[in-house]
Amino acid sequence: MGSWRLGQGRRPATAEEEALRTGLSLGMTLVDTAEMYGNGTSEEMVGRVIGGQREKVFLVSKVLPSNATRADDIRRACAASLTRLKTDYMDLYLLHWRGGVRAAKPRRIDNDI
């Protein structure tokens, strides 16, 4: 389930959280979010909902291109997302889109982000 519009006040937070919980109870396993969705409020909502059942969810989040130009910036953005999501790991962490950021040669950062 994507969470682009969640946590932004379009619907009551309780209704949005219940929709996520219902999806999980019906077998949904993938939850996709990003640091930019609601300036982090979507990640916070996802964190509240998946609490206590993290192992059942394949959790995806994304870093903004502006936070992905240096390894330290990616680490900081990742750590902030993990805090909002109330978890110590994500299953997949993606560059949201390339945007105007110049592509660099791919390289391994390390295992501790």
Secondary structure, 3 states (H helix, E strand, C coil): CECCCCCCCCCCHHHHHHHHHHHHHCCCCEEECCCCHHHHHHHHHHHHHHCCCHHHCEEEEEECHHHCCCHHHHHHHHHHHHHHHCCCCCCEEEECCCCCCCCCCCCCCCCCC
